[in-house]
Amino acid sequence: MNIHEYQGKEIFTDFGLPVPGGTAVQSVDDAVASAQEYGLPVMVKAQVLIGGRGKAGGVKFCETIEDVKKNATNILGMDIKGHTVRTVLVTPAVDIDSEFYIGMLIDRNTKRVMLMASAEGGVEIEQVAKDTPELIFKQIIDPRFGLLDHEAMDMGMRLCPDDIKRARQLAAAMQKLYVAFINSDASLTEINPWIFTTEGVGHAIDAKVSLDDNAMFRHPGYEALRDLEAEDPSERAAREAGLSFVKLSGNVGCLVNGAGLAMATMDLVKYYGGQPANFLDIGGSSNPEKVVNALNIILADKEVKAILFNIFGGITRCDDVANGIIAATESMDIDVPIVVRLIGTNEEEGRALLAKTNLVSADTMDDVVKKAIELAG
Amino acid sequence: MAIFVDDSTKVVVQGITGRDGGFHSAEMLAYGTKIVAGVTPGRGGQKFQDQVPVYDTVKEAVSEHGANTSVIFVPPFGASGAIYEAADAGCKLIVCITEGVPTVDMVKVMPYLEERGVRLIGPNCPGLLAPGIAKLGILPTSIVKEGPVGLVSRSGTLTYEVVYQLSAAGLGQTTCLGIGGDPIIGTTFMDAIIAFNEDPKTEAFVMIGEIGGDAEEQAAEYIKANVKKPVVSFIAGQTAPPGKKMGHAGAIVSGGTGTAAEKKKALEAAGIPVAERPMDIVPRLQEIWKK
């Protein structure tokens, strides 16, 4: 789950990272009130769950109250790469002497948390990684000891070789960021940029945090951080129904058991010249209620002109799945054609059940995809 | 022969009295897997299906019955705890089926396993099925067949689809292995490929990858330099939009990397055919495998 900058900064504050104050507001009046409270100049920053806010004009420096009014008016409601800005963060502007990048992420290769840091702060780190990878320093962290003092200090000195005071501040910030990462069950924490003022005071002036969905049971408070308005309504409904779903823009709805098979089915729709409407993993259950939920979510998309089921019955039995599909479709008013492919355990029984309905049956994965594309027109 | 298991594999199932653990333990037993004990804290002294003794701890299962392998069906919040327990008790192979284990838990458990020389498969995986030898996990036995092909995959049902096609074409398997779709997993593609390459019974193998990470790229490099056996690959997720998690926590294209196109390119550059569709995997394998 990705969270907004202002929410990430709240987590940073909880773990002792220095963050300039700020208030998240949803109206121009509140933005002005916050600016008056902090004193000018301030920054007005769009809160959207996508990068490139600055380039899109969603981050503005304001010297006067007029600036705050004008910029807050422009930014609230702005569309940034398909994300509507509903909240802006008003935060005191700080003078910037130097900028750094500090990030932590899960490194699949070493199976550890990796610290990445660079003196090339304030720019897109992916670009730095591509163009000048030698400017990014890395440290693998042993979870038994955390980020050790000498490791953090070594990194601090690399970033600020001529200023021991700043190097120490950076080292302390990195250690706090690691504690924040582990204790909040993050999958990514980034400060870009970390800045020093001309007086040498360090601040995290941006925060990018992703939290591990699998660890939410340990952090009941974090559920409130989810931006329900930013979520696609169908993806939200799917999440609430316990289904793994991603909305796409095509017209062939896909219901598949298993994530890998679901991806391969989408790819096959594309291969045969169709466009998948979604990714949906219905899981191992043949529960009719789950099938009904899944169908409702797919049918809410009016672009969908045909629906395919691709079910590999391993442990799940095909006749159970067929009964689930029949019970679900009978209880609903469905006006698009449905093609079903069942294979694996008890496939004969499953197909026999489907033969009594007006659902179209298919034998292979190729078959079900081709038929669905044809029916979608 | 198979990879990672043999006739000496003695299994303890952690979570044997649970709904999923019980169901799949029955399936494993029916396939002839030597399940010597089960563990559910508080259920010690019971018997599973009137034949498998249940203990409160893995330690007892190991000391009483010489269990050397654990299969874990424990809910996510207790899964890493179960892994520590199995490793501490002396199990050298641990298969964790549980889906939804927090990533930080896996980060923490890894050094513990590495120090003890324990192999972990998973989490969030279907496990391993060595036809004729043992089943450790949830792969359906009806579709497998003994034979010379190895199969390693990040997926579950897509694996079944490919196994089904292999068996239908008369190509049996030495081992079918699902390594799991999470960002942090114990046994990687590379580990499986090295094992298949060294296994004398495995004459050829299939690698089923998906978007996210660069495990396929690393495997490609290794295969190019070290593997003489025929290898065919498939990559799921060509149509996945960037930044979206496709079911598996690890299946995500981030910052422009981890795409299916990149993986395909790396594999093809290493001389490994990449099937366009799942149904092309068997023909592509037969094409390069001149028996």
Interface residues (C-beta under 8 A of the other chain):
Chain A: I106 R108 N109 K111 R112 V113 E126 A129 D142 P143 R144 I182 D185 S187 D212 D213 N214 A215 F217 R218 S244 V246 L248 V256 N257 G258 A259 G260 L261 A262 M263 A264 M266 D267 L268 V269 K270 Y271 P276 F279 D281 F312 G313 G314 I315 I343 G344 T345 T364 M365 D366
Chain B: F23 H24 E27 P76 F77 G100 V101 P102 T103 V104 D105 M106 V107 K108 M110 P111 P126 I138 L139 P140 S142 I143 S153 R154 S155 G156 T157 L158 T159 Y160 E161 Y164 G181 P183 I184 I208 E210 I211 G213 D214 A215 Q218 F234 A236 G237 Q238 T239 A240 P241 K244 K245 M246 G247 H248 A249 G250 A251 G255 G256 A260 E276 R277 P278 M279
